[in-house]
Structure formats: structure tokens, C-alpha cells
Amino acid sequence: MTSLGFQSCKNGEGDASSSEIENTDIVPSGTYTGEAIKVDPEEQEVYLKTDDDKTLELYFTDQTKLSKDGETVAFNTLSEGQTLQVEVEKKGKRLDPISVEIVE
């Protein structure tokens, strides 16, 4: 008997860190500050817990500007627990990050 197992396309990572966070919030376009509670390099995605207790799901695009101390930095500079200031544009039920500043 052959046993088959299936996993999502996460290169074998089956732990909770590779799953999406449920119940995220959609907010108006604007600037928000909060803590990075999950960073997913494979998906170029960050979950941000804002100062007013909302959870934002942000998928980076080619146009997203990521910076720290005024300098452009790579996505792998992001880590959970960092304080971020994000400018987002609401597009339907999606939030597009225009700029993300690592404040720490």
C-alpha cells in the first residue's frame, strides 16, 4: 500500500508559520504604524498588527518601496517584532503597500 501526503507549496514547511493568518482587517487608504507579527519571504507578505489592534495583510508588489533609515533595503531585512510604518492603498478587498519604513 502506498501512502501519499500533500502539503501546500511551502517547500516542505508544514508548521504554523507557513499558514496564513485568518481574520485580517481592511482599512481605508492611508498610513499606519504597528508591529510585524508575521513575515513570509516566499510570498513577499507581511502581517502588521496596528496600534489600534487591526491586523493588516500586505502583499508586496514590484512598486512597494521598503526602507530603513531613509535607505532602500531588501525584503529579507524584515523580521517579526519590528515596528513598521506603512502607507497602503485600498483596492477593493485588498491593501497594496506603497511604502514600508522599518522604524524599529
N, CA, C and O atoms as a GROMACS GRO file, in nm:
protein
  416
    1MET      N    1   0.084  -0.118   0.000
    1MET     CA    2   0.000   0.000   0.000
    1MET      C    3   0.089   0.124   0.000
    1MET      O    4   0.186   0.132   0.076
    2THR      N    5   0.056   0.218  -0.083
    2THR     CA    6   0.132   0.342  -0.093
    2THR      C    7   0.060   0.452  -0.017
    2THR      O    8  -0.061   0.469  -0.030
    3SER      N    9   0.135   0.525   0.060
    3SER     CA   10   0.078   0.636   0.137
    3SER      C   11   0.123   0.767   0.073
    3SER      O   12   0.243   0.790   0.055
    4LEU      N   13   0.028   0.850   0.040
    4LEU     CA   14   0.060   0.979  -0.020
    4LEU      C   15   0.025   1.091   0.076
    4LEU      O   16  -0.078   1.087   0.142
    5GLY      N   17   0.112   1.190   0.083
    5GLY     CA   18   0.085   1.308   0.165
    5GLY      C   19   0.096   1.432   0.080
    5GLY      O   20   0.182   1.440  -0.008
    6PHE      N   21   0.012   1.527   0.105
    6PHE     CA   22   0.014   1.652   0.028
    6PHE      C   23   0.035   1.769   0.122
    6PHE      O   24  -0.021   1.774   0.231
    7GLN      N   25   0.116   1.862   0.076
    7GLN     CA   26   0.137   1.986   0.151
    7GLN      C   27   0.123   2.102   0.056
    7GLN      O   28   0.132   2.086  -0.066
    8SER      N   29   0.101   2.219   0.114
    8SER     CA   30   0.097   2.338   0.030
    8SER      C   31   0.236   2.363  -0.027
    8SER      O   32   0.334   2.304   0.021
    9CYS      N   33   0.247   2.448  -0.124
    9CYS     CA   34   0.375   2.477  -0.189
    9CYS      C   35   0.461   2.566  -0.100
    9CYS      O   36   0.483   2.683  -0.131
   10LYS      N   37   0.508   2.511   0.007
   10LYS     CA   38   0.590   2.587   0.101
   10LYS      C   39   0.725   2.519   0.120
   10LYS      O   40   0.788   2.533   0.225
   11ASN      N   41   0.769   2.444   0.018
   11ASN     CA   42   0.897   2.374   0.024
   11ASN      C   43   0.910   2.286   0.147
   11ASN      O   44   1.014   2.284   0.212
   12GLY      N   45   0.804   2.212   0.177
   12GLY     CA   46   0.809   2.116   0.286
   12GLY      C   47   0.782   2.173   0.422
   12GLY      O   48   0.780   2.098   0.520
   13GLU      N   49   0.764   2.301   0.433
   13GLU     CA   50   0.736   2.359   0.564
   13GLU      C   51   0.589   2.338   0.596
   13GLU      O   52   0.503   2.395   0.529
   14GLY      N   53   0.560   2.258   0.697
   14GLY     CA   54   0.422   2.231   0.730
   14GLY      C   55   0.382   2.289   0.863
   14GLY      O   56   0.274   2.258   0.914
   15ASP      N   57   0.465   2.373   0.922
   15ASP     CA   58   0.433   2.427   1.053
   15ASP      C   59   0.341   2.548   1.042
   15ASP      O   60   0.310   2.594   0.932
   16ALA      N   61   0.298   2.597   1.156
   16ALA     CA   62   0.202   2.707   1.160
   16ALA      C   63   0.259   2.835   1.100
   16ALA      O   64   0.182   2.921   1.055
   17SER      N   65   0.391   2.851   1.098
   17SER     CA   66   0.448   2.975   1.048
   17SER      C   67   0.428   2.992   0.898
   17SER      O   68   0.441   3.103   0.846
   18SER      N   69   0.396   2.884   0.827
   18SER     CA   70   0.376   2.895   0.684
   18SER      C   71   0.229   2.913   0.646
   18SER      O   72   0.198   2.925   0.528
   19SER      N   73   0.141   2.916   0.743
   19SER     CA   74  -0.001   2.933   0.713
   19SER      C   75  -0.040   3.080   0.723
   19SER      O   76   0.026   3.160   0.789
   20GLU      N   77  -0.149   3.111   0.656
   20GLU     CA   78  -0.197   3.249   0.659
   20GLU      C   79  -0.270   3.277   0.789
   20GLU      O   80  -0.326   3.186   0.851
   21ILE      N   81  -0.269   3.402   0.829
   21ILE     CA   82  -0.344   3.446   0.946
   21ILE      C   83  -0.486   3.475   0.901
   21ILE      O   84  -0.509   3.545   0.803
   22GLU      N   85  -0.581   3.420   0.973
   22GLU     CA   86  -0.722   3.443   0.941
   22GLU      C   87  -0.769   3.575   1.001
   22GLU      O   88  -0.702   3.632   1.087
   23ASN      N   89  -0.883   3.622   0.956
   23ASN     CA   90  -0.948   3.740   1.013
   23ASN      C   91  -0.862   3.866   1.008
   23ASN      O   92  -0.839   3.931   1.110
   24THR      N   93  -0.814   3.899   0.890
   24THR     CA   94  -0.741   4.024   0.874
   24THR      C   95  -0.841   4.136   0.847
   24THR      O   96  -0.956   4.111   0.812
   25ASP      N   97  -0.796   4.259   0.864
   25ASP     CA   98  -0.882   4.375   0.850
   25ASP      C   99  -0.852   4.451   0.721
   25ASP      O  100  -0.739   4.454   0.674
   26ILE      N  101  -0.956   4.512   0.666
   26ILE     CA  102  -0.942   4.603   0.552
   26ILE      C  103  -0.963   4.744   0.606
   26ILE      O  104  -1.064   4.772   0.671
   27VAL      N  105  -0.868   4.830   0.580
   27VAL     CA  106  -0.874   4.967   0.632
   27VAL      C  107  -0.871   5.064   0.513
   27VAL      O  108  -0.833   5.026   0.403
   28PRO      N  109  -0.912   5.189   0.536
   28PRO     CA  110  -0.903   5.288   0.428
   28PRO      C  111  -0.758   5.314   0.388
   28PRO      O  112  -0.666   5.288   0.465
   29SER      N  113  -0.738   5.364   0.267
   29SER     CA  114  -0.604   5.404   0.224
   29SER      C  115  -0.548   5.503   0.325
   29SER      O  116  -0.621   5.589   0.375
   30GLY      N  117  -0.419   5.492   0.354
   30GLY     CA  118  -0.358   5.584   0.450
   30GLY      C  119  -0.228   5.528   0.504
   30GLY      O  120  -0.172   5.433   0.450
   31THR      N  121  -0.180   5.589   0.612
   31THR     CA  122  -0.054   5.550   0.675
   31THR      C  123  -0.084   5.491   0.812
   31THR      O  124  -0.160   5.548   0.890
   32TYR      N  125  -0.022   5.376   0.841
   32TYR     CA  126  -0.046   5.305   0.966
   32TYR      C  127   0.088   5.263   1.027
   32TYR      O  128   0.184   5.237   0.955
   33THR      N  129   0.091   5.256   1.159
   33THR     CA  130   0.210   5.211   1.231
   33THR      C  131   0.173   5.090   1.315
   33THR      O  132   0.064   5.084   1.372
   34GLY      N  133   0.264   4.994   1.322
   34GLY     CA  134   0.237   4.876   1.403
   34GLY      C  135   0.355   4.781   1.402
   34GLY      O  136   0.465   4.816   1.358
   35GLU      N  137   0.330   4.660   1.452
   35GLU     CA  138   0.435   4.559   1.466
   35GLU      C  139   0.417   4.450   1.362
   35GLU      O  140   0.306   4.402   1.338
   36ALA      N  141   0.527   4.410   1.300
   36ALA     CA  142   0.526   4.297   1.207
   36ALA      C  143   0.508   4.170   1.290
   36ALA      O  144   0.597   4.133   1.366
   37ILE      N  145   0.392   4.104   1.275
   37ILE     CA  146   0.367   3.984   1.355
   37ILE      C  147   0.396   3.857   1.276
   37ILE      O  148   0.407   3.749   1.334
   38LYS      N  149   0.407   3.869   1.144
   38LYS     CA  150   0.444   3.754   1.060
   38LYS      C  151   0.507   3.808   0.932
   38LYS      O  152   0.455   3.901   0.870
   39VAL      N  153   0.619   3.749   0.894
   39VAL     CA  154   0.688   3.786   0.770
   39VAL      C  155   0.705   3.658   0.689
   39VAL      O  156   0.763   3.561   0.737
   40ASP      N  157   0.656   3.658   0.566
   40ASP     CA  158   0.664   3.541   0.478
   40ASP      C  159   0.744   3.577   0.353
   40ASP      O  160   0.690   3.632   0.258
   41PRO      N  161   0.875   3.545   0.353
   41PRO     CA  162   0.961   3.581   0.240
   41PRO      C  163   0.918   3.515   0.108
   41PRO      O  164   0.930   3.577   0.002
   42GLU      N  165   0.868   3.391   0.114
   42GLU     CA  166   0.827   3.322  -0.008
   42GLU      C  167   0.712   3.394  -0.078
   42GLU      O  168   0.709   3.402  -0.201
   43GLU      N  169   0.620   3.446  -0.001
   43GLU     CA  170   0.503   3.514  -0.057
   43GLU      C  171   0.523   3.665  -0.066
   43GLU      O  172   0.436   3.737  -0.116
   44GLN      N  173   0.639   3.714  -0.016
   44GLN     CA  174   0.663   3.859  -0.009
   44GLN      C  175   0.546   3.926   0.063
   44GLN      O  176   0.486   4.022   0.014
   45GLU      N  177   0.515   3.872   0.180
   45GLU     CA  178   0.396   3.912   0.254
   45GLU      C  179   0.431   3.943   0.399
   45GLU      O  180   0.516   3.877   0.460
   46VAL      N  181   0.364   4.046   0.454
   46VAL     CA  182   0.383   4.084   0.593
   46VAL      C  183   0.245   4.103   0.656
   46VAL      O  184   0.154   4.160   0.595
   47TYR      N  185   0.231   4.055   0.778
   47TYR     CA  186   0.112   4.084   0.858
   47TYR      C  187   0.151   4.187   0.962
   47TYR      O  188   0.250   4.170   1.033
   48LEU      N  189   0.073   4.293   0.970
   48LEU     CA  190   0.101   4.405   1.060
   48LEU      C  191  -0.012   4.418   1.161
   48LEU      O  192  -0.128   4.427   1.122
   49LYS      N  193   0.022   4.420   1.290
   49LYS     CA  194  -0.076   4.450   1.396
   49LYS      C  195  -0.062   4.598   1.426
   49LYS      O  196   0.039   4.642   1.480
   50THR      N  197  -0.166   4.674   1.390
   50THR     CA  198  -0.160   4.820   1.404
   50THR      C  199  -0.176   4.862   1.550
   50THR      O  200  -0.217   4.783   1.635
   51ASP      N  201  -0.144   4.988   1.576
   51ASP     CA  202  -0.156   5.043   1.711
   51ASP      C  203  -0.300   5.041   1.760
   51ASP      O  204  -0.324   5.039   1.881
   52ASP      N  205  -0.398   5.040   1.667
   52ASP     CA  206  -0.539   5.033   1.708
   52ASP      C  207  -0.593   4.890   1.696
   52ASP      O  208  -0.714   4.870   1.680
   53ASP      N  209  -0.503   4.791   1.704
   53ASP     CA  210  -0.537   4.649   1.715
   53ASP      C  211  -0.604   4.590   1.591
   53ASP      O  212  -0.690   4.502   1.604
   54LYS      N  213  -0.568   4.636   1.474
   54LYS     CA  214  -0.615   4.576   1.350
   54LYS      C  215  -0.500   4.495   1.290
   54LYS      O  216  -0.383   4.530   1.306
   55THR      N  217  -0.533   4.387   1.220
   55THR     CA  218  -0.432   4.305   1.154
   55THR      C  219  -0.443   4.326   1.004
   55THR      O  220  -0.546   4.297   0.943
   56LEU      N  221  -0.335   4.378   0.945
   56LEU     CA  222  -0.332   4.406   0.802
   56LEU      C  223  -0.246   4.302   0.731
   56LEU      O  224  -0.136   4.270   0.775
   57GLU      N  225  -0.298   4.250   0.620
   57GLU     CA  226  -0.224   4.156   0.536
   57GLU      C  227  -0.172   4.232   0.416
   57GLU      O  228  -0.250   4.284   0.336
   58LEU      N  229  -0.040   4.238   0.403
   58LEU     CA  230   0.022   4.320   0.299
   58LEU      C  231   0.108   4.235   0.208
   58LEU      O  232   0.209   4.179   0.251
   59TYR      N  233   0.069   4.224   0.081
   59TYR     CA  234   0.149   4.156  -0.020
   59TYR      C  235   0.231   4.261  -0.093
   59TYR      O  236   0.176   4.352  -0.156
   60PHE      N  237   0.362   4.249  -0.085
   60PHE     CA  238   0.450   4.344  -0.153
   60PHE      C  239   0.438   4.326  -0.304
   60PHE      O  240   0.421   4.215  -0.354
   61THR      N  241   0.447   4.438  -0.376
   61THR     CA  242   0.448   4.437  -0.522
   61THR      C  243   0.583   4.489  -0.569
   61THR      O  244   0.666   4.530  -0.488
   62ASP      N  245   0.604   4.488  -0.699
   62ASP     CA  246   0.729   4.544  -0.753
   62ASP      C  247   0.740   4.693  -0.727
   62ASP      O  248   0.849   4.749  -0.729
   63GLN      N  249   0.626   4.758  -0.701
   63GLN     CA  250   0.626   4.902  -0.677
   63GLN      C  251   0.641   4.939  -0.529
   63GLN      O  252   0.663   5.056  -0.496
   64THR      N  253   0.631   4.841  -0.438
   64THR     CA  254   0.642   4.869  -0.295
   64THR      C  255   0.784   4.914  -0.263
   64THR      O  256   0.881   4.848  -0.301
   65LYS      N  257   0.796   5.026  -0.192
   65LYS     CA  258   0.926   5.078  -0.152
   65LYS      C  259   0.949   5.041  -0.005
   65LYS      O  260   0.871   5.081   0.082
   66LEU      N  261   1.055   4.965   0.022
   66LEU     CA  262   1.090   4.924   0.157
   66LEU      C  263   1.217   4.997   0.197
   66LEU      O  264   1.317   4.995   0.124
   67SER      N  265   1.213   5.064   0.313
   67SER     CA  266   1.330   5.142   0.355
   67SER      C  267   1.353   5.133   0.505
   67SER      O  268   1.264   5.100   0.582
   68LYS      N  269   1.476   5.164   0.542
   68LYS     CA  270   1.517   5.172   0.683
   68LYS      C  271   1.619   5.284   0.691
   68LYS      O  272   1.716   5.286   0.615
   69ASP      N  273   1.598   5.376   0.782
   69ASP     CA  274   1.687   5.492   0.798
   69ASP      C  275   1.704   5.569   0.667
   69ASP      O  276   1.811   5.622   0.639
   70GLY      N  277   1.596   5.574   0.587
   70GLY     CA  278   1.598   5.650   0.463
   70GLY      C  279   1.664   5.579   0.346
   70GLY      O  280   1.666   5.632   0.235
   71GLU      N  281   1.716   5.459   0.369
   71GLU     CA  282   1.783   5.383   0.263
   71GLU      C  283   1.694   5.268   0.217
   71GLU      O  284   1.626   5.206   0.299
   72THR      N  285   1.692   5.241   0.087
   72THR     CA  286   1.618   5.127   0.034
   72THR      C  287   1.685   4.998   0.080
   72THR      O  288   1.807   4.984   0.072
   73VAL      N  289   1.604   4.903   0.128
   73VAL     CA  290   1.657   4.775   0.176
   73VAL      C  291   1.579   4.660   0.111
   73VAL      O  292   1.471   4.681   0.056
   74ALA      N  293   1.635   4.539   0.119
   74ALA     CA  294   1.573   4.420   0.062
   74ALA      C  295   1.467   4.364   0.156
   74ALA      O  296   1.469   4.391   0.276
   75PHE      N  297   1.374   4.285   0.100
   75PHE     CA  298   1.266   4.226   0.179
   75PHE      C  299   1.320   4.144   0.296
   75PHE      O  300   1.260   4.144   0.404
   76ASN      N  301   1.433   4.075   0.278
   76ASN     CA  302   1.486   3.990   0.384
   76ASN      C  303   1.537   4.069   0.505
   76ASN      O  304   1.579   4.010   0.604
   77THR      N  305   1.533   4.202   0.497
   77THR     CA  306   1.567   4.287   0.612
   77THR      C  307   1.454   4.284   0.715
   77THR      O  308   1.476   4.311   0.833
   78LEU      N  309   1.332   4.252   0.668
   78LEU     CA  310   1.216   4.249   0.758
   78LEU      C  311   1.221   4.129   0.850
   78LEU      O  312   1.264   4.021   0.811
   79SER      N  313   1.176   4.149   0.974
   79SER     CA  314   1.163   4.038   1.067
   79SER      C  315   1.047   4.065   1.162
   79SER      O  316   1.009   4.179   1.186
   80GLU      N  317   0.994   3.958   1.217
   80GLU     CA  318   0.884   3.970   1.311
   80GLU      C  319   0.929   4.048   1.433
   80GLU      O  320   1.042   4.034   1.480
   81GLY      N  321   0.838   4.130   1.484
   81GLY     CA  322   0.868   4.211   1.602
   81GLY      C  323   0.913   4.352   1.570
   81GLY      O  324   0.916   4.437   1.659
   82GLN      N  325   0.947   4.379   1.444
   82GLN     CA  326   0.989   4.514   1.406
   82GLN      C  327   0.868   4.608   1.402
   82GLN      O  328   0.756   4.566   1.372
   83THR      N  329   0.893   4.734   1.434
   83THR     CA  330   0.790   4.837   1.418
   83THR      C  331   0.800   4.891   1.277
   83THR      O  332   0.907   4.928   1.230
   84LEU      N  333   0.684   4.894   1.210
   84LEU     CA  334   0.679   4.940   1.072
   84LEU      C  335   0.580   5.055   1.058
   84LEU      O  336   0.479   5.060   1.127
   85GLN      N  337   0.611   5.146   0.967
   85GLN     CA  338   0.515   5.248   0.926
   85GLN      C  339   0.486   5.220   0.779
   85GLN      O  340   0.577   5.223   0.696
   86VAL      N  341   0.359   5.194   0.749
   86VAL     CA  342   0.322   5.156   0.613
   86VAL      C  343   0.222   5.254   0.554
   86VAL      O  344   0.131   5.302   0.622
   87GLU      N  345   0.241   5.281   0.426
   87GLU     CA  346   0.142   5.358   0.350
   87GLU      C  347   0.074   5.257   0.258
   87GLU      O  348   0.140   5.193   0.176
   88VAL      N  349  -0.059   5.244   0.272
   88VAL     CA  350  -0.132   5.146   0.193
   88VAL      C  351  -0.238   5.213   0.107
   88VAL      O  352  -0.289   5.320   0.140
   89GLU      N  353  -0.268   5.146  -0.003
   89GLU     CA  354  -0.377   5.189  -0.090
   89GLU      C  355  -0.479   5.076  -0.093
   89GLU      O  356  -0.447   4.962  -0.126
   90LYS      N  357  -0.603   5.109  -0.057
   90LYS     CA  358  -0.710   5.009  -0.058
   90LYS      C  359  -0.758   4.991  -0.201
   90LYS      O  360  -0.796   5.087  -0.269
   91LYS      N  361  -0.757   4.865  -0.247
   91LYS     CA  362  -0.807   4.831  -0.380
   91LYS      C  363  -0.907   4.717  -0.363
   91LYS      O  364  -0.868   4.600  -0.356
   92GLY      N  365  -1.034   4.752  -0.355
   92GLY     CA  366  -1.137   4.651  -0.330
   92GLY      C  367  -1.120   4.592  -0.192
   92GLY      O  368  -1.127   4.664  -0.092
   93LYS      N  369  -1.098   4.461  -0.186
   93LYS     CA  370  -1.079   4.394  -0.056
   93LYS      C  371  -0.932   4.364  -0.032
   93LYS      O  372  -0.897   4.275   0.045
   94ARG      N  373  -0.845   4.440  -0.098
   94ARG     CA  374  -0.702   4.418  -0.088
   94ARG      C  375  -0.634   4.548  -0.047
   94ARG      O  376  -0.680   4.657  -0.080
   95LEU      N  377  -0.524   4.535   0.027
   95LEU     CA  378  -0.442   4.650   0.064
   95LEU      C  379  -0.307   4.637  -0.005
   95LEU      O  380  -0.234   4.540   0.018
   96ASP      N  381  -0.273   4.733  -0.089
   96ASP     CA  382  -0.143   4.734  -0.155
   96ASP      C  383  -0.049   4.826  -0.079
   96ASP      O  384  -0.077   4.945  -0.065
   97PRO      N  385   0.064   4.772  -0.028
   97PRO     CA  386   0.160   4.859   0.039
   97PRO      C  387   0.238   4.942  -0.064
   97PRO      O  388   0.302   4.887  -0.153
   98ILE      N  389   0.231   5.074  -0.049
   98ILE     CA  390   0.303   5.164  -0.138
   98ILE      C  391   0.444   5.183  -0.085
   98ILE      O  392   0.542   5.174  -0.160
   99SER      N  393   0.454   5.210   0.045
   99SER     CA  394   0.585   5.224   0.109
   99SER      C  395   0.580   5.162   0.248
   99SER      O  396   0.478   5.168   0.317
  100VAL      N  397   0.692   5.104   0.287
  100VAL     CA  398   0.707   5.043   0.419
  100VAL      C  399   0.839   5.092   0.475
  100VAL      O  400   0.945   5.073   0.415
  101GLU      N  401   0.832   5.156   0.592
  101GLU     CA  402   0.952   5.206   0.660
  101GLU      C  403   0.973   5.123   0.786
  101GLU      O  404   0.884   5.113   0.869
  102ILE      N  405   1.092   5.063   0.799
  102ILE     CA  406   1.127   4.991   0.921
  102ILE      C  407   1.169   5.095   1.024
  102ILE      O  408   1.272   5.160   1.008
  103VAL      N  409   1.088   5.109   1.129
  103VAL     CA  410   1.113   5.210   1.231
  103VAL      C  411   1.192   5.150   1.346
  103VAL      O  412   1.281   5.215   1.401
  104GLU      N  413   1.160   5.028   1.383
  104GLU     CA  414   1.214   4.954   1.497
  104GLU      C  415   1.196   5.035   1.618
  104GLU      O  416   1.234   4.992   1.727
   0.00000   0.00000   0.00000
